[in-house]
């Protein structure tokens, strides 16, 4: 399969890139906002990492898939990034939206969904789509993959709790690649 994972520097994006590549074996396309983050995304396993500040990710994905698009897309941004992620889907493609860091809610293009036979899942309650038993099995598998070193957790910075405001400013600057942690 081919997969597009938005925001490689975010926690969900990093996990998405690694799972798509290491677990599923997909050809992985991802986006990031700086050349440094693009390089780090490649280190995580992305086959193609696109700096969205200097390149049009949709045009690049379509060019590199010879116009077919990707089979799976993971979006945490919402708004226009969500809309363009849907446009990047191949016939029968699947798009999962798990956030809206842009502040804009994702809006599915239903005509595109129907014409191309796409499946789109949006919302914050994706956990409700599976049983507790299945979720438990998934968590055990993730823990196993981390223990094996297949999935890596990257910590960008650790702030003391008293510097929570500074941690928020760091996140708002979008300079991080990985998780930002507050330590009591």
Helices and strands as residue ranges (DSSP letters): E 2-5, H 11-18, I 19-24, E 27-32, H 35-44, E 48-51, H 57-64, E 70-75, H 79-87, E 89-97, H 110-116, E 119-122, G 126-129, H 132-148, E 155-160, G 161-163, H 164-172, E 179-183
